Amino acid sequence: MNSLYPIRFKPLLKETIWGGSTLRERFGKASRPGALVGESWEINGMTRSSSVVANGFLKGNTLEEITEIYMGDLVGDMVYERYGNEFPLLIKFIDAHDTLSIQVHPDDRMASERHHAWGKTEMWYVIDADPGAVIYTGFRKKTTREEYLYHLNNRKLADLINATPVRAGDVFFIPAGMVHAIGAGVLLTEIQQASDVTYRIYDWDRVEAGGKPREMHTDLALDAIDFDLDRTNLIRKPAEMNHTVMLADCKYFHTGLLQLDRPVIKDFSLTDSFVIYICTQSMVVIDCDGHQEELKAGETILVPASAESVALIPQATATLLEVFIPKKSE
């Protein structure tokens, strides 16, 4: 069997009512002219939308297929034991040209019972934001169901939710149960559990083509919301040149920030997980056992768990996010 290497995937672009043209214009994501593209699914193993390999001898195979074949060599023995052939993360770029709906995600227990799916805990890393752009996360104070329903029914839900002015480099950690929305004028990358279960609560009275209101999931959301989550979960940590800064760490993913102006070698011999690199600025060359891949801003790559080390060689000053599955299970 051929040895594994850093794997690229073909982005899967999602047209949305709130999307724009930034992913095409800034990162070269190929989309049809005039399309409003809100999301680029970069790495995803979920059935029916599994990412397709774009490089090397595995080109044309899906992530779902190669996980089944390579198992622990690809994802890590610990990860494979925990998730089997289900790749545990979904990596996206999101262009919020307009404000997204206020929504919430169920936890693992609720998602399993209702949808036979994983819950969704996620994080956002802001790549760019227009002046005055905000992100909505968490209630402004501990809130009762009655207060929530009153504000929802009177179209005043936004009055209950924190609206944080954002800038490039801001991070938001969003556990299942936290109400949230991305405001207009924000470009970010999202790291989340492999789940597409979202409960839409309020969509700013927006309508789809033909004047029909968008579908809401009011009743489902009511049981999923944690009304005690009264914080923004904003994380602001400065980069440390050529060193990894931990941004978010939970049982589902560990995400670090790397800013590089010289080559750095990363040792993964004890990690027992795949490692995903997301480039948000400039470019790096990923060198893994002599196999080199260029990674430009707006691109993502998966380093297999079988790789014991990786050399990161920046072209000018580069910024990366580094994501893997932590060993701890709780």
C-alpha positions as a printed Julia matrix, in Angstrom:
330×3 Matrix{Float64}:
   0.0    0.0     0.0
   1.38   3.41   -0.96
   2.39   5.69    1.9
   0.15   8.59    2.83
   1.0   12.24    2.24
  -0.49  15.73    2.94
  -3.92  15.55    1.31
  -5.78  18.36   -0.44
  -9.51  18.25   -1.09
 -11.78  19.94   -3.61
 -13.81  22.68   -1.89
 -17.57  22.2    -1.91
 -19.18  25.61   -2.36
 -22.58  26.36   -0.85
 -24.78  29.13   -2.27
 -26.76  30.93    0.43
 -29.18  33.83    0.76
 -26.6   35.69    2.91
 -23.43  34.86    0.94
 -21.33  37.04   -1.34
 -18.36  36.98   -3.71
 -15.43  37.23   -1.27
 -14.51  33.55   -1.35
 -14.19  33.77   -5.13
 -12.49  37.15   -5.3
 -10.09  36.77   -2.36
  -9.35  33.05   -2.3
 -10.09  32.02   -5.88
 -12.87  29.59   -4.99
 -14.37  28.66   -8.33
 -18.08  29.44   -8.47
 -20.52  30.38  -11.17
 -20.55  34.11  -12.04
 -22.88  36.1    -9.83
 -23.4   33.27   -7.34
 -23.87  34.24   -3.7
 -21.51  31.79   -2.03
 -21.7   31.71    1.75
 -19.65  28.63    2.6
 -16.73  26.63    1.26
 -16.67  23.17    2.83
 -12.97  22.39    2.85
 -12.72  19.06    4.67
 -15.78  16.95    5.37
 -16.36  13.21    5.66
 -20.11  13.12    6.04
 -21.97  10.78    3.69
 -23.47  12.39    0.55
 -21.13  15.37    0.74
 -17.78  13.77    1.56
 -14.77  15.76    0.35
 -12.97  14.5    -2.77
  -9.17  14.22   -2.8
  -7.55  16.68   -5.22
  -3.88  15.56   -5.24
  -1.63  12.5    -5.32
  -2.45   8.86   -6.01
  -5.66   9.1    -3.95
  -7.07  11.8    -6.24
 -10.76  11.27   -6.97
 -11.44   9.22   -3.84
 -13.62  10.61   -1.06
 -12.51  11.24    2.5
 -15.09   8.67    3.58
 -13.5    6.05    1.3
  -9.9    6.65    2.31
 -10.79   6.69    6.01
 -12.28   3.22    5.59
  -9.13   2.0     3.83
  -6.36   3.65    5.89
  -8.14   3.85    9.25
  -5.68   4.75   12.03
  -2.85   5.55    9.61
  -4.97   8.4     8.29
  -6.88   9.66   11.33
  -4.94   8.15   14.27
  -5.61   4.93   16.18
  -7.2    6.82   19.07
  -9.42   8.81   16.69
 -10.42   5.71   14.73
 -11.3    3.85   17.91
 -13.53   6.74   18.95
 -15.19   7.59   15.61
 -14.63   4.64   13.28
 -15.06   5.58    9.62
 -16.81   8.85   10.52
 -14.38  11.72   10.05
 -14.98  13.83   13.18
 -14.58  17.4    11.91
 -16.0   19.75    9.3
 -13.79  22.66    8.21
 -15.31  25.66    6.41
 -14.64  29.17    5.19
 -17.66  31.45    5.63
 -18.38  34.75    3.86
 -21.18  36.57    5.67
 -22.05  39.26    3.15
 -25.33  39.63    5.04
 -26.15  38.66    8.63
 -26.85  34.98    9.25
 -29.9   33.77   11.14
 -29.78  33.51   14.94
 -29.45  29.8    15.62
 -28.44  27.11   18.08
 -27.05  23.58   17.83
 -28.0   20.53   19.9
 -25.49  18.58   21.97
 -24.47  14.99   21.22
 -27.25  13.41   23.26
 -30.05  15.44   21.74
 -28.69  15.2    18.2
 -28.32  11.44   18.54
 -31.86  10.99   19.85
 -33.49  13.3    17.3
 -31.33  12.98   14.2
 -28.96  10.0    14.67
 -26.16  12.53   14.3
 -23.41  14.21   16.28
 -24.11  17.47   18.06
 -22.29  20.6    17.02
 -19.71  22.42   19.08
 -17.71  24.83   16.93
 -15.3   27.75   16.87
 -14.77  30.72   14.59
 -11.51  32.43   13.65
 -12.12  35.85   12.09
  -9.96  36.39    9.0
 -11.33  39.82    8.16
 -14.2   42.08    9.19
 -15.67  45.3     7.87
 -15.65  48.32   10.23
 -18.56  48.0    12.63
 -19.13  44.29   11.96
 -20.35  42.25   14.92
 -20.75  38.63   15.97
 -23.65  37.51   18.15
 -22.9   34.95   20.87
 -24.64  34.14   24.14
 -27.27  35.97   26.14
 -26.46  39.32   27.71
 -27.62  37.89   31.04
 -28.96  34.6    32.32
 -32.35  34.36   30.67
 -35.55  32.48   31.4
 -37.55  30.6    28.81
 -40.36  33.09   29.32
 -38.11  36.1    28.63
 -36.7   34.37   25.57
 -40.13  33.52   24.14
 -41.43  37.05   24.79
 -38.52  38.6    22.88
 -38.71  36.02   20.1
 -42.45  36.48   19.58
 -42.05  40.26   19.53
 -39.14  40.15   17.08
 -36.75  41.54   19.68
 -34.54  38.51   20.18
 -31.38  40.41   19.21
 -31.91  42.64   22.27
 -31.14  39.63   24.48
 -27.93  38.56   22.74
 -24.38  39.91   23.01
 -23.26  41.74   19.86
 -19.44  41.96   19.89
 -17.58  44.27   17.48
 -14.95  42.09   15.81
 -11.6   42.41   14.11
  -9.22  40.06   12.33
  -7.75  37.46   14.67
 -10.74  37.28   17.02
 -11.84  33.8    18.06
 -15.24  32.67   19.33
 -15.8   29.27   20.96
 -19.42  28.17   20.59
 -20.5   25.1    22.54
 -23.72  23.3    21.71
 -26.59  25.19   23.33
 -25.2   28.71   22.79
 -27.32  31.03   20.64
 -25.22  32.71   17.96
 -25.07  34.43   14.57
 -22.42  35.87   12.28
 -22.98  39.52   11.43
 -22.69  41.07    7.98
 -19.2   41.86    6.71
 -17.33  39.02    8.42
 -15.01  36.51    6.74
 -14.02  33.59    8.94
 -13.02  29.96    9.13
 -15.16  27.55   11.11
 -13.96  24.4    12.84
 -16.8   22.18   14.05
 -17.98  18.72   14.83
 -19.01  16.77   11.74
 -22.68  17.64   11.89
 -25.06  19.67    9.78
 -27.8   19.9    12.42
 -28.77  23.54   12.93
 -31.88  24.98   14.56
 -32.74  28.32   12.99
 -34.47  30.58   15.52
 -34.86  34.01   13.96
 -33.89  35.28   10.5
 -34.42  39.04   10.78
 -37.8   38.74    8.95
 -35.97  37.81    5.77
 -37.8   36.01    2.95
 -36.62  33.68    0.21
 -37.25  34.11   -3.51
 -40.97  34.27   -4.04
 -41.59  36.02   -0.73
 -41.78  32.87    1.38
 -40.34  33.15    4.93
 -37.42  30.83    5.68
 -38.12  27.75    7.74
 -37.61  28.17   11.49
 -37.05  25.45   14.1
 -38.54  27.26   17.09
 -39.81  24.25   19.03
 -36.71  22.11   18.44
 -34.45  25.0    19.46
 -36.27  25.66   22.71
 -35.03  22.43   24.28
 -31.51  22.84   22.85
 -30.79  26.33   24.22
 -28.7   26.7    27.36
 -30.24  29.81   28.94
 -27.35  30.09   31.42
 -24.79  30.83   28.69
 -24.51  34.56   29.3
 -21.02  35.25   27.96
 -19.55  36.07   24.56
 -16.81  33.4    24.57
 -14.57  35.86   22.74
 -10.9   34.84   22.75
  -8.2   37.34   21.9
  -4.64  36.0    22.0
  -1.67  37.6    20.25
   0.42  35.44   17.97
   3.93  34.46   19.1
   6.22  34.38   16.08
   7.25  30.82   15.18
   5.47  29.31   18.2
   2.04  27.72   18.52
  -0.55  29.61   20.59
  -3.51  27.56   21.81
  -6.81  29.19   20.84
  -9.45  26.6    21.69
  -9.23  23.22   23.38
 -12.18  20.89   23.95
 -12.78  17.17   23.65
 -13.76  17.59   19.99
 -10.77  19.57   18.68
  -7.62  21.44   19.66
  -6.86  24.54   17.6
  -3.61  26.47   17.69
  -2.42  29.64   15.95
   0.92  29.7    14.14
   2.54  32.8    12.7
   5.79  32.02   10.89
   8.61  33.98    9.32
  11.11  31.1     9.27
  10.9   27.32    8.78
   9.49  25.38   11.74
   9.47  21.62   12.28
   6.45  20.21   14.11
   6.79  16.89   15.93
   3.59  14.81   15.85
   5.05  11.48   16.96
   2.9   11.43   20.12
  -0.22  13.16   18.77
  -2.07  10.07   17.45
  -4.33  12.23   15.29
  -4.47  13.71   11.83
  -3.48  17.39   11.73
  -5.29  19.97    9.61
  -3.6   23.2     8.53
  -5.71  26.18    7.45
  -3.77  29.04    5.86
  -5.25  32.49    6.44
  -2.35  34.7     5.34
   0.47  34.42    2.77
   1.72  30.91    1.91
   3.68  28.01    3.36
   5.27  24.91    1.91
   4.26  21.77    3.8
   7.13  19.23    3.71
   6.2   15.77    4.98
   8.72  12.96    4.43
   9.95  14.69    1.28
   6.47  15.26   -0.14
   5.94  19.0    -0.57
   2.67  20.88   -1.01
   2.15  24.64   -1.25
  -0.59  25.97    1.0
  -1.91  29.45    0.15
  -4.27  31.76    2.01
  -7.76  30.3     1.79
  -6.51  26.72    1.43
  -6.63  23.74    3.77
  -4.66  20.49    3.94
  -4.8   17.29    5.99
  -1.58  15.73    7.3
  -2.13  12.02    8.03
  -1.58  10.63   11.51
   1.18   8.39   10.14
   3.4   11.47    9.65
   5.7   11.82   12.65
   6.83  15.33   11.75
   6.16  18.15    9.3
   8.29  21.05    8.18
   6.44  24.34    7.64
   8.36  26.69    5.33
   6.75  30.15    5.06
   6.92  32.47    2.08
   7.04  35.88    3.82
   5.12  35.99    7.12
   2.4   33.36    7.08
  -0.5   32.61    9.42
  -1.89  29.12    9.97
  -4.43  27.41   12.15
  -3.4   23.94   13.35
  -6.21  21.54   14.26
  -6.2   18.01   15.65
  -8.21  15.72   17.93
  -6.89  15.75   21.53
  -6.23  12.51   23.38
  -8.38  13.36   26.35
 -11.91  12.07   26.01
 -13.61  14.27   28.61
